[in-house]
């Protein structure tokens, strides 16, 4: 039984780490200005708005999805072991 308690404590700590990582991901200060676009003036005078190359919002969303899938997998394994 103590082995089972230890394993469940490890899974609980891992799940807490995943949820804490998601929380830290969404308090990124770069997300405050994700909607600002770069303005370029073309040779004919047209103004072109370009999105920054590392798009922070999309990166944060995809990383959140992958972390949630990882957390759900850990939770499924932990429930299987109970």
C-alpha positions as CSV (number, residue, x, y, z in Angstrom):
1,X,0.0,0.0,0.0
2,X,2.7,2.6,0.7
3,X,4.0,2.1,-2.8
4,X,0.6,3.0,-4.1
5,X,0.5,6.1,-2.0
6,X,3.9,7.2,-3.1
7,X,3.0,6.7,-6.8
8,X,-0.2,8.7,-6.3
9,X,1.7,11.5,-4.6
10,X,4.1,11.6,-7.5
11,X,1.2,11.8,-10.0
12,X,-0.4,14.5,-7.9
13,X,2.8,16.5,-7.9
14,X,3.2,16.1,-11.6
15,X,-0.4,17.2,-12.2
16,X,0.1,20.2,-10.0
17,X,3.3,21.1,-12.0
18,X,1.3,20.9,-15.3
19,X,-1.4,23.1,-14.0
20,X,1.1,25.6,-12.5
21,X,2.9,25.7,-15.9
22,X,-0.4,26.5,-17.7
23,X,-1.1,29.3,-15.2
24,X,2.4,30.8,-15.7
25,X,2.0,30.5,-19.4
26,X,-1.1,32.7,-19.4
27,X,0.4,35.5,-17.2
28,X,3.1,36.1,-19.9
29,X,3.5,39.9,-20.1
30,X,4.0,39.6,-23.9
31,X,0.3,38.6,-24.2
32,X,-0.7,42.2,-23.3
33,X,0.6,43.4,-26.7
34,X,-0.1,40.4,-28.9
35,X,-2.4,42.4,-31.2
36,X,0.1,45.0,-32.2
37,X,1.1,44.6,-35.8
38,X,4.2,45.8,-37.6
39,X,3.6,48.5,-40.2
40,X,5.6,48.6,-43.4
41,X,5.3,51.1,-46.2
42,X,5.7,49.6,-49.7
43,X,7.5,51.2,-52.6
44,X,4.2,52.5,-54.0
45,X,3.1,54.1,-50.8
46,X,0.8,51.3,-49.6
47,X,0.8,50.5,-45.9
48,X,1.1,46.8,-45.2
49,X,0.4,45.5,-41.7
50,X,2.3,42.3,-40.8
51,X,1.8,40.1,-37.8
52,X,5.0,39.5,-35.8
53,X,6.8,36.3,-36.6
54,X,6.7,34.6,-33.2
55,X,3.0,35.0,-32.6
56,X,2.8,34.8,-28.8
57,X,-1.0,34.1,-28.5
58,X,-1.0,31.2,-30.9
59,X,2.1,29.7,-29.3
60,X,0.6,30.0,-25.9
61,X,-2.7,28.4,-27.0
62,X,-0.9,25.4,-28.6
63,X,1.4,24.9,-25.6
64,X,-1.7,25.0,-23.4
65,X,-3.4,22.3,-25.5
66,X,-0.4,20.1,-25.4
67,X,0.0,20.6,-21.6
68,X,-3.6,19.8,-21.0
69,X,-3.4,16.6,-23.1
70,X,-0.3,15.6,-21.1
71,X,-2.1,16.3,-17.8
72,X,-5.2,14.3,-18.9
73,X,-2.9,11.4,-19.8
74,X,-1.2,11.6,-16.4
75,X,-4.6,11.7,-14.7
76,X,-5.8,8.7,-16.7
77,X,-2.8,6.7,-15.8
78,X,-3.2,7.7,-12.1
79,X,-6.9,6.6,-12.1
80,X,-5.9,3.3,-13.8
81,X,-3.4,2.6,-11.0
82,X,-5.9,3.3,-8.2
